[in-house]
């Protein structure tokens, strides 16, 4: 029988952090997790919009535990402030869903000078996960779910000497690079957690072709170029709903039967029930290099083994 939200167990007493929860997949995920009893930290760039999400959830679930926090994944200062505040209030975090993202933008930069899609989609979530990891480890069987995309198959290599793609920027190759990094990061994190003997797990998910506000935002950000308009029309015509697109990340987040390192995606690539899919495990050298590049770029050391040892002590 196909997996559905009815298969999600009771999450009462657990704390979840969802990035990008003010629309699309993140909004659906926040609503479902709250409905299942989890305390949900709604992490968005704009507190007023996050407040609207909180109100929507409380309207349907008056007993839900919902917090709104400001988080700009394009700013390391914002990530640091967010992580300090949340882990100060919640010493243990059961679930982190790295869902937020930007797509199909012209060449722009984050507050810290990184190419926007790489800086937000990958580096921002790398930094956030690193700073949240001690709290995730304290939860025991905490989980990190990082949302990737079929665009990861574009297989654009990360050049440590040209992270900004200044040697030749292409909107969609840059997006594909960031999504490949999301997947490789999730796999490398699981590798390091397992090697350190941690009970926590890292998984990844991709939504298939889901028609969400991210597509519309990419058209607006790009100025509505021909390729962007075509992609948006394709997603609107063939794509699934945000509710269907969120199922892979919800299963990755809550299915106790899934082992760390799993990739959950639609059965038919762009649509279908969420199932476990094969992962690209052979690029171990690339994954390790990406980890080192990410540490240097963000200035945040991510010593998983050391964190696990300190959590156990």
Backbone torsions as a table, in degrees:
resi	resn	phi	psi	omega
1	UNK	NA	139.6	-177.2
2	UNK	-66.0	140.6	179.1
3	UNK	-68.5	142.2	177.3
4	UNK	-143.9	174.7	-179.7
5	UNK	-64.3	-17.6	176.0
6	UNK	-65.3	-19.2	-179.8
7	UNK	-85.0	-7.1	179.6
8	UNK	-72.0	127.9	-179.6
9	UNK	-73.4	171.3	175.4
10	UNK	-63.6	130.6	-176.1
11	UNK	-111.3	16.6	179.9
12	UNK	-56.9	133.0	179.5
13	UNK	91.7	-6.9	-179.8
14	UNK	-100.9	152.0	-179.7
15	UNK	-116.2	128.9	-179.4
16	UNK	-121.9	142.3	173.9
17	UNK	-115.6	126.7	-179.2
18	UNK	-122.5	121.8	175.2
19	UNK	-90.1	149.4	-178.6
20	UNK	64.3	47.2	-174.0
21	UNK	-94.7	7.5	-173.3
22	UNK	-91.6	4.1	177.1
23	UNK	-171.7	165.1	172.7
24	UNK	58.5	-135.5	-173.6
25	UNK	-64.0	-39.1	-178.8
26	UNK	-65.8	-38.9	178.4
27	UNK	-64.1	-46.2	178.4
28	UNK	-60.3	-45.5	-178.5
29	UNK	-61.7	-44.6	179.7
30	UNK	-61.3	-42.2	-179.6
31	UNK	-64.2	-44.7	-177.4
32	UNK	-67.4	-44.2	-180.0
33	UNK	-61.8	-40.8	178.0
34	UNK	-65.2	-40.3	179.6
35	UNK	-63.2	-29.2	179.7
36	UNK	-87.4	3.5	172.5
37	UNK	104.3	-5.2	-179.1
38	UNK	-73.1	147.3	166.8
39	UNK	-79.1	127.5	-172.5
40	UNK	-118.0	127.4	172.9
41	UNK	-95.1	113.5	-179.5
42	UNK	-87.6	109.2	-173.0
43	UNK	-108.4	101.4	-177.6
44	UNK	-131.0	163.1	-178.6
45	UNK	-69.5	-29.5	-175.4
46	UNK	-121.5	118.7	-175.6
47	UNK	-65.9	-31.7	179.8
48	UNK	-65.8	-41.1	177.9
49	UNK	-68.2	-40.3	176.7
50	UNK	-62.1	-34.6	177.9
51	UNK	-65.3	-34.4	176.8
52	UNK	-64.6	-41.8	177.9
53	UNK	-60.8	-45.5	179.0
54	UNK	-57.7	-44.6	-179.8
55	UNK	-63.4	-39.9	178.6
56	UNK	-61.0	-44.5	-178.2
57	UNK	-66.7	-43.5	-179.1
58	UNK	-66.8	-26.8	177.8
59	UNK	-63.3	-41.1	179.8
60	UNK	-86.6	-28.3	-175.9
61	UNK	-136.2	80.6	-174.0
62	UNK	-58.2	-22.8	-178.4
63	UNK	-91.7	0.9	-176.5
64	UNK	-64.8	146.7	177.8
65	UNK	-101.7	101.9	-174.7
66	UNK	-125.4	128.4	175.2
67	UNK	-117.0	146.3	174.1
68	UNK	-111.2	132.6	179.3
69	UNK	-137.6	144.2	178.0
70	UNK	-83.0	131.6	177.2
71	UNK	-147.1	119.5	173.8
72	UNK	-111.1	106.8	-177.0
73	UNK	-70.6	-6.7	174.8
74	UNK	-92.4	8.0	-179.0
75	UNK	-134.4	116.9	178.8
76	UNK	-64.9	-32.6	176.6
77	UNK	-63.2	-42.9	178.7
78	UNK	-64.6	-41.9	179.2
79	UNK	-62.1	-43.3	179.6
80	UNK	-64.0	-44.4	179.9
81	UNK	-65.1	-42.6	178.6
82	UNK	-60.6	-50.4	-176.6
83	UNK	-62.0	-42.1	179.6
84	UNK	-62.6	-43.5	-178.4
85	UNK	-67.9	-45.5	-176.1
86	UNK	-69.0	-45.3	-179.5
87	UNK	-71.8	-22.0	173.8
88	UNK	-68.3	-37.9	178.6
89	UNK	-85.0	-26.7	-178.0
90	UNK	-129.7	89.4	-177.5
91	UNK	-59.0	-24.4	175.6
92	UNK	-126.7	135.7	179.5
93	UNK	-119.4	122.3	-176.9
94	UNK	-82.2	-28.5	-172.6
95	UNK	-150.8	130.0	172.5
96	UNK	-122.3	119.1	176.5
97	UNK	-107.0	109.5	178.2
98	UNK	-84.0	83.5	-171.5
99	UNK	-104.4	-31.6	-172.3
100	UNK	-61.1	153.9	177.5
101	UNK	-174.2	163.0	171.5
102	UNK	-120.1	154.7	-173.3
103	UNK	-147.4	137.4	169.8
104	UNK	66.1	34.8	-178.3
105	UNK	-90.8	157.6	168.2
106	UNK	-66.6	176.5	-177.5
107	UNK	-73.2	103.1	176.9
108	UNK	-122.1	171.1	-178.9
109	UNK	-126.6	152.1	174.6
110	UNK	-75.6	176.8	178.0
111	UNK	-60.1	-25.0	-178.5
112	UNK	-97.9	6.3	174.4
113	UNK	89.3	11.2	177.8
114	UNK	-88.3	150.2	172.2
115	UNK	-53.6	133.4	-165.0
116	UNK	-57.6	-46.9	-174.9
117	UNK	-70.8	-42.8	176.8
118	UNK	-66.9	-43.3	-176.8
119	UNK	-66.7	-39.7	-178.8
120	UNK	-82.3	-54.4	-172.0
121	UNK	-67.9	-41.9	-178.9
122	UNK	-102.2	-62.5	-173.5
123	UNK	-60.6	-39.5	179.0
124	UNK	-60.4	-44.9	-179.9
125	UNK	-74.2	-31.6	174.4
126	UNK	-59.9	-49.5	-179.0
127	UNK	-63.6	-43.9	180.0
128	UNK	-61.0	-46.6	-179.3
129	UNK	-63.0	-41.3	179.1
130	UNK	-59.4	-43.9	-176.9
131	UNK	-76.0	-25.3	179.1
132	UNK	-89.8	-14.6	-171.4
133	UNK	-58.4	-41.1	177.1
134	UNK	-55.5	-39.9	178.9
135	UNK	-70.1	-35.9	178.0
136	UNK	-65.9	-39.9	178.6
137	UNK	-67.0	-34.7	179.1
138	UNK	-66.7	-20.5	178.5
139	UNK	-74.9	-10.0	-177.5
140	UNK	87.2	-93.8	-179.4
141	UNK	-95.7	49.1	177.1
142	UNK	-66.4	158.8	-179.7
143	UNK	-132.5	144.4	170.2
144	UNK	-117.1	124.8	176.5
145	UNK	-116.7	121.4	-179.5
146	UNK	-111.8	126.7	-175.9
147	UNK	-87.2	122.8	178.3
148	UNK	-110.5	-157.5	-176.3
149	UNK	-157.8	160.8	174.0
150	UNK	-62.5	-20.5	178.2
151	UNK	-63.5	-12.4	177.2
152	UNK	-61.1	-22.7	-179.0
153	UNK	-74.1	-3.6	174.4
154	UNK	-63.5	-23.4	173.7
155	UNK	53.5	53.5	175.4
156	UNK	-89.3	118.9	-177.3
157	UNK	-68.9	146.1	175.1
158	UNK	-86.1	119.9	177.5
159	UNK	-95.1	110.6	-178.0
160	UNK	-58.0	-23.9	-178.9
161	UNK	-93.2	-1.4	-179.4
162	UNK	-148.4	60.1	-178.8
163	UNK	-65.0	-25.1	-179.3
164	UNK	-85.7	1.1	-178.6
165	UNK	54.6	36.9	-179.5
166	UNK	-70.1	-18.2	178.1
167	UNK	-75.8	-5.4	-179.8
168	UNK	157.8	97.9	-174.6
169	UNK	-94.6	132.0	173.2
170	UNK	-128.8	126.6	-174.4
171	UNK	-51.5	-51.1	-172.5
172	UNK	-81.4	-30.3	173.7
173	UNK	-67.5	-35.8	177.2
174	UNK	-65.1	-40.3	177.2
175	UNK	-64.6	-46.5	178.8
176	UNK	-59.5	-38.5	177.8
177	UNK	-61.3	-44.1	-178.3
178	UNK	-64.9	-36.5	-179.7
179	UNK	-75.0	-33.4	172.7
180	UNK	-62.3	-41.7	178.8
181	UNK	-63.3	-38.2	176.1
182	UNK	-57.4	-46.0	-178.4
183	UNK	-67.7	-45.6	-179.8
184	UNK	-64.2	-38.0	177.4
185	UNK	-62.0	-45.2	180.0
186	UNK	-59.8	-42.7	180.0
187	UNK	-67.7	-42.8	-178.7
188	UNK	-68.2	-37.0	176.6
189	UNK	-62.2	-43.4	177.6
190	UNK	-62.8	-41.4	178.8
191	UNK	-58.2	-44.5	-177.3
192	UNK	-73.6	-35.9	175.9
193	UNK	-63.9	-45.9	-179.6
194	UNK	-64.2	-41.6	-179.9
195	UNK	-63.1	-29.5	-179.4
196	UNK	-89.7	-1.2	178.0
197	UNK	77.1	24.1	-178.6
198	UNK	-79.9	149.0	175.1
199	UNK	-83.5	-18.8	178.2
200	UNK	-66.1	158.4	-175.9
201	UNK	-138.4	152.7	175.2
202	UNK	-120.2	128.7	178.6
203	UNK	-131.7	166.9	176.3
204	UNK	-131.8	162.3	-179.4
205	UNK	-149.0	148.4	169.0
206	UNK	-133.7	142.9	-168.9
207	UNK	-83.9	-2.8	-171.6
208	UNK	78.9	-149.4	177.1
209	UNK	-98.0	95.9	-177.2
210	UNK	-112.9	129.2	-179.3
211	UNK	-84.7	103.8	-178.6
212	UNK	-128.4	179.8	178.3
213	UNK	-66.0	-15.9	178.5
214	UNK	-63.3	-37.9	179.0
215	UNK	-66.3	-45.2	178.6
216	UNK	-62.6	-39.6	180.0
217	UNK	-65.0	-34.9	-179.9
218	UNK	-67.3	-36.7	177.4
219	UNK	-64.8	-44.9	-179.7
220	UNK	-64.2	-42.5	-177.3
221	UNK	-67.7	-31.9	-176.3
222	UNK	-85.7	-8.8	-175.5
223	UNK	86.8	7.1	175.1
224	UNK	76.2	40.4	177.1
225	UNK	-62.0	164.9	-174.7
226	UNK	-59.3	-45.8	-177.5
227	UNK	-65.5	-37.7	179.2
228	UNK	-67.0	-42.9	-179.9
229	UNK	-64.3	-38.9	178.8
230	UNK	-64.4	-44.5	-178.6
231	UNK	-63.3	-41.0	179.4
232	UNK	-64.4	-42.0	178.9
233	UNK	-64.9	-41.2	178.6
234	UNK	-60.9	-45.7	-179.7
235	UNK	-65.1	-39.6	-179.1
236	UNK	-68.0	-33.5	-177.0
237	UNK	-82.6	-44.4	-173.1
238	UNK	-105.2	-15.9	-173.2
239	UNK	-72.5	158.1	176.1
240	UNK	-86.1	174.5	178.2
241	UNK	-75.0	164.9	175.9
242	UNK	-61.9	-35.0	179.3
243	UNK	-61.8	-41.1	177.7
244	UNK	-72.9	-39.6	-178.8
245	UNK	-65.2	-25.7	-179.3
246	UNK	-80.7	-13.7	-176.2
247	UNK	-59.5	-42.4	179.1
248	UNK	-59.1	-43.2	-178.8
249	UNK	-73.1	-30.3	175.5
250	UNK	-68.5	-38.8	177.0
251	UNK	-67.6	-43.8	178.4
252	UNK	-58.8	-33.7	-176.8
253	UNK	-78.5	-28.5	-167.4
254	UNK	-125.0	-13.0	-177.3
255	UNK	-79.1	109.5	-177.3
256	UNK	-67.9	-14.5	-178.8
257	UNK	-83.8	-8.4	-179.3
258	UNK	-85.7	128.1	177.5
259	UNK	-79.2	160.2	175.3
260	UNK	-58.7	147.5	-177.8
261	UNK	90.8	-6.7	-179.1
262	UNK	-68.1	147.0	169.1
263	UNK	-113.1	123.2	178.7
264	UNK	-107.9	129.6	-175.7
265	UNK	-151.2	166.9	177.5
266	UNK	-61.6	145.7	-178.0
267	UNK	-56.9	-39.0	-176.4
268	UNK	-104.1	34.0	176.4
269	UNK	71.8	-58.7	-178.7
270	UNK	-99.8	-15.6	-178.4
271	UNK	-156.3	170.2	178.4
272	UNK	113.8	172.4	-178.7
273	UNK	-63.0	148.6	-179.7
274	UNK	-72.3	123.2	-178.9
275	UNK	-132.8	163.0	176.2
276	UNK	-77.4	129.2	-177.4
277	UNK	-114.6	160.0	176.0
278	UNK	-62.5	148.5	178.6
279	UNK	-117.8	159.2	179.6
280	UNK	-87.8	87.7	-174.6
281	UNK	-93.0	-5.0	-171.8
282	UNK	-85.3	-10.6	-175.4
283	UNK	-91.4	54.9	-174.8
284	UNK	-66.8	-37.4	-179.8
285	UNK	-67.3	-41.3	177.6
286	UNK	-62.6	-40.4	-179.4
287	UNK	-65.0	-43.6	178.9
288	UNK	-64.5	-40.8	178.1
289	UNK	-63.6	-42.7	179.3
290	UNK	-60.8	-39.8	179.2
291	UNK	-60.8	-47.1	-179.4
292	UNK	-65.0	-41.8	178.3
293	UNK	-61.7	-40.5	-177.7
294	UNK	-68.1	-38.9	176.4
295	UNK	-62.6	-44.7	-179.8
296	UNK	-66.0	-42.7	-176.5
297	UNK	-65.7	-43.0	-177.3
298	UNK	-85.2	-20.8	-175.0
299	UNK	73.6	18.2	-178.6
300	UNK	-114.3	112.0	176.7
301	UNK	-70.7	136.4	-178.1
302	UNK	-123.5	77.3	-177.4
303	UNK	-91.8	89.0	-175.8
304	UNK	-61.0	-46.3	-177.9
305	UNK	-60.0	-42.8	178.7
306	UNK	-65.0	-39.2	178.7
307	UNK	-65.0	-41.8	179.5
308	UNK	-64.4	-41.6	179.5
309	UNK	-63.1	-43.3	-179.9
310	UNK	-67.9	-36.5	178.9
311	UNK	-65.7	-35.4	-179.6
312	UNK	-74.5	-27.8	-177.9
313	UNK	-82.3	NA	NA
